[in-house]
């Protein structure tokens, strides 16, 4: 687990349970992905953000990865 994956969990919760609106209770807990949303507005994901997310995970020396295949 790494901070980026934890942040993704909070954002996913708001997408699934708050109609895509960032809430202080979930998205407000993010550590790294704080520039992806504004509390009370829709969460929008762009290709550049997916690339940024990949870079955050790739740079996290504490992340644990499982190779499949």
Protein Blocks (a to p, Z undefined) as FASTA:
>chain_A
ZZklmmmmmmmmmmmmnnopacfklmmmpmklmmmpcehiacdddfklmmmmmmmmmmmm
kbccddeZZ
